[in-house]
């Protein structure tokens, strides 16, 4: 049976707007490597009663419960007391931990305040987890369903204790199980259309579990498989993943979770020994920003032009006055001329252009707000696509940039 875990990040400061809980990410990573599924993460303030109540419920329903924070010497460090209340046990002074504390303060040549002695109290029956980088030891204790672990809050103390002390204690009590993940990064399809396409396939499986995450123009499908061995889990991922990949085709641009579309495009440009330049109107430099986010982008990105006004399109990119007057600055011919102008002026292999109505005002009956023309000029000629992206300015610009990058990606794939 699959083992489950819950994580408690404790500290009133974590409930504010300027502190992030990063400890839970490190804990989750290690638990997943052990084949343990994290089913809940909680962020709680320094409230002893609320914490003890929530810990009690978590201990009853999950195999592994891990807290981080609240093990310091002050009155608002309530994790030990709350855990004792949740388990219905006492806190017992450990003479060994008291001796360790005294020794640490002697090494620092500092007197030990009385309240530091609170850190030497352990849950009755608990094992202390050594903390060479701090004064608060961790604690590990068996529960009716598994185990409870108390870890310190500072990441520099928690992470070594997690890897060196807690994981070795969990391994012997866990069944042989691994969790493996396969990820698809996808563009060119919306979240609802994506789910309608692949749901008939993934709904046939309870293992792997499928999750769909959405960002403007960028979808992520995550498959999580559980099995006794990596080989078995990988086989499950292969069976379902290959079916999904067949449905999505070239909409999948990467299977690396952290690899964005701009990174894929950069790799393709390097592989083809090609370069790119940009001519932007409605996106205002965002496309150039995406292309240059990665280090070493000077290998393939030669330069760009932000020609927001009609005059700049004419004077900087050489778009003819006739085209601008006949078709308007937001049009297929102008998008083509912008891309060609950027390519001619930089000598790049390819050039991308964007022109559209990002709103909230502007637009015409034929081209309302949200209309964007994307152009690409290259060795094979010039192409323009027209798209509509709703009426939200942020989304329009973000979607236009993503679509322009994907247009270049698909063009590069055709040249293989």
Phi, psi and omega per residue, in radians:
X1 nan 2.405 -3.090
X2 -1.120 2.436 3.092
X3 -1.610 2.466 -3.121
X4 -2.101 2.746 -3.119
X5 -2.429 2.687 3.003
X6 -2.259 2.532 -3.108
X7 -2.090 2.376 3.084
X8 -2.049 2.029 2.999
X9 -1.691 2.088 -2.944
X10 -2.018 2.289 3.110
X11 2.645 2.169 -3.129
X12 -1.019 -0.547 -3.128
X13 -1.092 -0.436 -3.132
X14 -1.300 -0.219 3.128
X15 -1.564 -0.063 3.092
X16 -1.463 -2.973 -3.062
X17 -1.704 -0.072 -3.010
X18 -2.073 0.164 3.109
X19 -2.276 2.297 3.136
X20 -1.871 2.534 3.037
X21 -1.539 1.752 3.082
X22 -1.691 -0.286 -3.135
X23 -1.049 -0.669 -3.104
X24 -1.069 -0.557 3.126
X25 -1.174 -0.757 3.126
X26 -1.130 -0.720 3.139
X27 -1.143 -0.767 3.138
X28 -1.046 -0.749 3.140
X29 -1.014 -0.807 -3.118
X30 -1.199 -0.672 3.123
X31 -1.148 -0.725 3.117
X32 -1.086 -0.643 3.097
X33 -1.113 -0.455 3.100
X34 -1.532 -0.011 -3.110
X35 1.449 0.294 -3.130
X36 -1.713 2.275 3.141
X37 -1.576 2.148 3.045
X38 -1.422 2.037 -3.066
X39 -1.759 -0.234 3.123
X40 -2.789 2.527 3.004
X41 -2.217 2.345 -3.101
X42 -2.149 2.444 2.992
X43 -2.047 2.051 -3.069
X44 -2.209 2.584 3.042
X45 -1.366 -3.100 -3.087
X46 -1.450 1.155 -3.124
X47 -2.074 1.866 -3.001
X48 -1.069 -0.801 -3.081
X49 -1.150 -0.801 -3.127
X50 -1.130 -0.736 -3.132
X51 -1.116 -0.760 -3.129
X52 -1.125 -0.675 3.123
X53 -1.121 -0.805 -3.120
X54 -1.210 -0.646 3.086
X55 -1.117 -0.713 -3.137
X56 -1.027 -0.776 -3.134
X57 -1.174 -0.699 -3.139
X58 -1.137 -0.709 -3.139
X59 -1.110 -0.580 -3.130
X60 -1.289 -0.517 -3.006
X61 -1.884 -0.293 -3.084
X62 -2.129 2.674 -3.103
X63 -1.307 -0.710 -3.088
X64 -2.186 2.240 3.079
X65 -2.149 2.228 -3.112
X66 -2.213 2.239 3.046
X67 -1.874 2.631 3.015
X68 -2.356 2.202 -3.131
X69 1.784 2.873 3.075
X70 1.373 0.376 -3.137
X71 -1.888 0.192 -3.109
X72 -1.291 -2.987 -3.036
X73 -1.617 -0.100 -3.002
X74 -1.590 2.945 -3.066
X75 -1.139 -0.445 3.142
X76 -1.499 0.049 3.024
X77 -1.584 1.661 -2.910
X78 -1.944 0.116 -3.022
X79 -1.098 -0.774 -3.130
X80 -1.019 -0.863 -3.105
X81 -1.118 -0.722 -3.138
X82 -1.143 -0.690 3.130
X83 -1.162 -0.708 3.106
X84 -1.073 -0.750 3.126
X85 -1.126 -0.693 -3.127
X86 -1.136 -0.635 -3.125
X87 -1.520 -0.247 -3.076
X88 1.228 0.647 3.138
X89 -2.198 3.067 -3.136
X90 -1.677 2.832 2.921
X91 -1.699 2.278 -3.048
X92 -2.102 2.306 3.099
X93 -1.177 2.187 3.087
X94 -1.667 2.003 3.135
X95 -1.105 -0.572 3.116
X96 -1.134 -0.783 3.132
X97 -1.199 -0.588 3.069
X98 -1.078 -0.770 3.137
X99 -1.110 -0.720 3.122
X100 -1.088 -0.751 3.127
X101 -1.063 -0.852 -3.126
X102 -1.036 -0.725 -3.132
X103 -1.123 -0.696 -3.139
X104 -1.125 -0.721 3.139
X105 -1.215 -0.575 3.071
X106 -1.121 -0.714 3.115
X107 -1.106 -0.565 3.120
X108 -1.451 -0.089 -3.098
X109 1.010 0.750 -3.139
X110 -2.287 2.524 3.053
X111 -1.251 2.539 3.137
X112 -1.620 2.069 3.101
X113 -1.166 2.681 -3.092
X114 -1.007 -0.684 -3.050
X115 -1.169 -0.307 3.078
X116 -1.102 -0.405 -3.133
X117 -1.109 -0.373 3.106
X118 -1.012 -0.503 -3.094
X119 -1.310 -0.157 3.132
X120 -1.607 -0.005 3.127
X121 -1.544 2.285 3.136
X122 -2.019 2.672 2.982
X123 -1.057 2.410 -3.131
X124 -1.014 2.096 -3.114
X125 1.603 -0.005 -3.116
X126 -1.497 2.737 3.062
X127 -1.829 2.330 3.103
X128 -1.322 2.423 3.052
X129 -1.796 2.022 -3.066
X130 -0.993 2.496 3.132
X131 -2.259 1.504 -3.098
X132 -1.188 -0.278 -3.069
X133 -1.793 0.031 -3.126
X134 -2.711 -3.054 -3.091
X135 -1.735 -0.303 -3.090
X136 -1.648 2.029 3.053
X137 -1.266 2.676 2.964
X138 -1.418 3.063 3.121
X139 -2.452 2.552 3.140
X140 -2.375 2.221 -3.114
X141 -2.523 2.474 3.105
X142 -1.291 2.569 3.068
X143 -2.186 2.942 -3.128
X144 -0.972 -0.513 -3.101
X145 -1.858 -0.117 -3.085
X146 2.932 -1.848 -3.069
X147 -2.704 2.690 3.020
X148 -2.102 2.324 3.108
X149 -2.218 2.363 3.069
X150 -1.933 2.111 -3.130
X151 -2.055 2.640 3.112
X152 -1.207 2.822 -3.084
X153 -1.433 -0.710 -3.109
X154 -1.040 2.180 -3.083
X155 -0.976 -0.613 -3.121
X156 -1.174 -0.403 3.054
X157 -1.568 -0.718 -3.049
X158 -1.159 -0.826 -2.987
X159 -1.088 -0.813 3.072
X160 -1.100 -0.674 3.128
X161 -1.138 -0.688 3.124
X162 -1.031 -0.872 -3.053
X163 -1.332 -0.756 -2.999
X164 -1.524 -0.454 -3.045
X165 -2.017 -0.838 -3.043
X166 -1.333 -0.860 -3.100
X167 -0.988 -0.784 3.100
X168 -1.068 -0.466 3.119
X169 -1.422 -0.445 3.139
X170 -1.434 -0.610 -3.055
X171 -0.915 -0.816 -3.082
X172 -1.165 -0.388 -3.059
X173 -1.741 0.040 -3.131
X174 -1.824 2.516 3.082
X175 -1.236 2.763 3.098
X176 -1.153 1.911 -3.126
X177 -2.730 2.483 3.077
X178 -2.232 2.714 2.999
X179 -2.036 2.167 3.111
X180 -2.100 2.584 -3.040
X181 -2.206 2.443 2.976
X182 -2.181 2.317 -3.031
X183 -2.148 2.403 3.018
X184 -2.048 2.168 2.986
X185 -1.669 2.247 -2.926
X186 -2.327 2.496 3.041
X187 -2.463 2.888 3.119
X188 1.511 0.198 3.112
X189 -2.663 2.447 -3.141
X190 -1.360 2.905 -3.075
X191 -1.063 -0.813 -3.078
X192 -1.179 -0.717 3.113
X193 -1.159 -0.672 3.104
X194 -1.056 -0.852 -3.094
X195 -1.148 -0.661 3.109
X196 -1.092 -0.567 -3.118
X197 -1.307 -0.746 -2.998
X198 -1.770 -0.288 -3.093
X199 -1.012 -0.722 3.121
X200 -0.994 -0.444 3.119
X201 -1.507 -0.921 -3.014
X202 -1.255 -0.371 3.124
X203 -1.205 -0.249 3.107
X204 -1.361 -0.137 -3.050
X205 -2.107 2.316 2.947
X206 -1.702 -0.291 3.077
X207 -2.570 1.886 0.200
X208 -1.271 2.779 2.989
X209 -1.638 2.406 -3.084
X210 -1.906 2.328 3.067
X211 -2.208 2.400 3.090
X212 -1.995 2.137 3.089
X213 -1.954 2.507 -3.033
X214 -2.232 2.419 2.961
X215 -2.396 2.859 -3.101
X216 -0.962 1.938 3.107
X217 1.314 0.069 -3.008
X218 -2.443 1.904 -3.131
X219 -1.878 2.633 3.085
X220 -2.260 2.233 3.041
X221 -1.908 2.152 -3.107
X222 -2.026 2.179 3.063
X223 -1.886 2.233 3.135
X224 -2.106 2.081 -3.120
X225 -1.985 2.440 3.067
X226 -1.995 2.390 3.102
X227 -2.808 3.012 -3.130
X228 -1.277 -0.483 -3.127
X229 -2.348 2.823 3.091
X230 -1.092 -0.673 -3.121
X231 -1.083 -0.724 -3.141
X232 -1.187 -0.733 3.134
X233 -1.136 -0.725 3.129
X234 -1.120 -0.606 3.112
X235 -1.140 -0.705 3.097
X236 -1.111 -0.757 3.126
X237 -1.127 -0.662 -3.129
X238 -1.154 -0.738 -3.093
X239 -1.086 -0.914 -3.126
X240 -1.306 -0.760 -3.069
X241 -1.055 -0.692 -3.130
X242 -1.164 -0.592 3.088
X243 -1.160 -0.733 3.126
X244 -1.176 -0.726 3.140
X245 -1.076 -0.650 3.131
X246 -1.132 -0.666 3.123
X247 -1.209 -0.631 -3.021
X248 -1.542 -0.460 3.083
X249 0.994 -2.324 -3.052
X250 -1.384 0.086 2.978
X251 -1.189 -0.439 3.066
X252 -1.342 2.099 3.131
X253 -1.853 -0.244 3.100
X254 -2.849 2.697 2.980
X255 -1.989 0.266 3.078
X256 -1.760 2.121 -3.008
X257 -0.966 -0.645 -3.044
X258 -1.722 0.134 -3.069
X259 -1.655 1.911 3.134
X260 -1.391 2.947 -3.104
X261 -1.086 -0.635 -3.137
X262 -1.126 -0.563 3.101
X263 -1.211 -0.729 3.108
X264 -1.081 -0.784 3.134
X265 -1.087 -0.748 3.115
X266 -1.044 -0.742 3.124
X267 -1.114 -0.698 3.123
X268 -1.156 -0.708 3.110
X269 -1.090 -0.762 3.107
X270 -1.082 -0.776 -3.108
X271 -1.073 -0.663 -3.136
X272 -1.509 -0.049 -3.052
X273 0.953 0.762 -3.097
X274 -1.972 2.832 3.120
X275 -2.216 2.877 -3.129
X276 -2.485 2.621 2.992
X277 -2.309 2.972 -3.066
X278 -2.354 2.581 3.019
X279 -2.302 1.905 -2.993
X280 -2.076 2.471 2.985
X281 -2.065 -1.371 -3.033
X282 -1.139 -0.448 -3.125
X283 -1.530 -0.146 2.941
X284 0.935 0.581 3.117
X285 1.729 -0.074 -3.130
X286 -1.134 -0.610 3.135
X287 -1.151 -0.779 3.077
X288 -1.077 -0.657 3.117
X289 -1.082 -0.747 3.120
X290 -1.130 -0.740 -3.108
X291 -1.156 -0.453 -3.091
X292 -1.856 0.219 3.104
X293 -1.134 -0.603 -3.067
X294 -1.539 2.553 3.081
X295 -1.111 2.550 3.122
X296 1.406 0.218 -3.113
X297 -1.173 -0.251 3.078
X298 -1.157 -0.218 3.066
X299 -1.097 -0.554 -3.018
X300 -2.272 -0.321 -3.113
X301 -1.746 2.088 -3.057
X302 -1.622 -0.562 -3.127
X303 2.805 3.021 -3.099
X304 -2.626 2.910 -3.127
X305 -2.295 2.262 3.008
X306 -1.842 1.729 -3.064
X307 -1.905 1.448 -3.011
X308 -1.348 -0.580 -3.097
X309 -1.679 2.824 3.082
X310 -1.050 -0.742 -3.108
X311 -1.073 -0.688 3.133
X312 -1.195 -0.647 3.077
X313 -1.066 -0.683 -3.136
X314 -1.303 -0.885 -2.984
X315 -1.366 -0.633 -3.065
X316 -1.559 -0.747 -3.055
X317 -1.735 -0.206 3.116
X318 1.399 0.350 3.065
X319 -1.179 2.260 -3.018
X320 -1.202 2.577 3.105
X321 -1.046 -0.647 -3.132
X322 -1.072 -0.801 3.118
X323 -1.084 -0.786 -3.113
X324 -1.086 -0.709 -3.113
X325 -1.340 -0.638 -3.074
X326 -1.318 -0.737 -3.030
X327 -1.911 -0.323 -3.080
X328 1.545 2.761 -3.069
X329 -1.183 -0.394 3.081
X330 -1.839 1.628 -3.060
X331 -2.867 2.854 3.130
X332 -1.117 -0.825 -3.138
X333 -1.071 -0.656 -3.133
X334 -1.239 -0.695 3.087
X335 -1.047 -0.711 3.112
X336 -1.138 -0.777 -3.121
X337 -1.158 -0.616 3.091
X338 -1.095 -0.818 -3.138
X339 -1.100 -0.758 3.139
X340 -1.135 -0.663 3.111
X341 -1.109 -0.745 3.124
X342 -1.143 -0.694 -3.132
X343 -1.156 -0.753 -3.139
X344 -1.131 -0.672 -3.055
X345 -1.360 -0.455 -3.110
X346 -1.813 -0.339 -3.059
X347 1.305 0.351 -3.123
X348 -1.310 2.741 3.084
X349 -1.142 -0.748 -3.140
X350 -2.262 2.727 3.011
X351 -2.465 2.437 3.118
X352 -1.940 2.526 3.081
X353 -2.323 2.629 3.070
X354 -2.370 2.296 3.011
X355 -2.610 2.327 -3.074
X356 -3.055 -3.043 3.108
X357 -1.902 1.775 -3.116
X358 -1.503 -0.173 3.061
X359 1.395 -3.124 0.119
X360 -1.350 -0.297 3.135
X361 -1.798 3.086 3.135
X362 1.649 -2.991 -3.135
X363 1.626 2.862 3.099
X364 -2.288 3.102 3.120
X365 -1.099 -0.699 -3.140
X366 -1.394 -0.643 -3.117
X367 -2.118 1.379 -3.124
X368 -1.248 3.046 3.083
X369 -0.932 2.353 -3.091
X370 1.815 -0.173 3.098
X371 -1.406 2.286 3.112
X372 -2.378 2.362 3.024
X373 -1.826 2.232 3.130
X374 -2.005 2.214 -3.129
X375 -2.029 2.617 3.014
X376 -2.416 2.234 3.076
X377 -2.014 2.384 -3.115
X378 -2.806 -2.977 -3.117
X379 -1.028 -0.488 -3.115
X380 -1.577 0.108 -3.124
X381 1.992 -2.882 -3.077
X382 -2.107 2.399 3.137
X383 -2.290 2.514 3.083
X384 -2.293 2.364 3.021
X385 -2.087 2.515 3.130
X386 -1.902 2.288 -3.131
X387 -2.337 2.754 3.042
X388 -2.107 2.306 -3.033
X389 -2.221 0.620 3.103
X390 1.334 -2.646 -3.023
X391 -2.263 0.120 3.133
X392 -1.602 2.114 -3.006
X393 -1.018 -0.792 -3.127
X394 -1.061 -0.815 -3.109
X395 -1.169 -0.689 -3.137
X396 -1.016 -0.847 -3.099
X397 -1.186 -0.746 3.131
X398 -1.104 -0.760 -3.138
X399 -1.171 -0.638 3.125
X400 -1.127 -0.744 3.119
X401 -1.106 -0.794 3.138
X402 -1.067 -0.744 -3.130
X403 -1.167 -0.637 3.111
X404 -1.136 -0.753 3.093
X405 -1.089 -0.691 -3.131
X406 -1.215 -0.595 3.072
X407 -1.071 -0.744 3.088
X408 -1.171 -0.710 3.124
X409 -1.016 -0.851 -3.091
X410 -1.178 -0.602 3.077
X411 -1.126 -0.733 3.130
X412 -1.167 -0.638 3.136
X413 -1.129 -0.557 -3.140
X414 -1.229 -0.357 -3.094
X415 -1.569 0.047 -3.106
X416 -1.102 nan nan
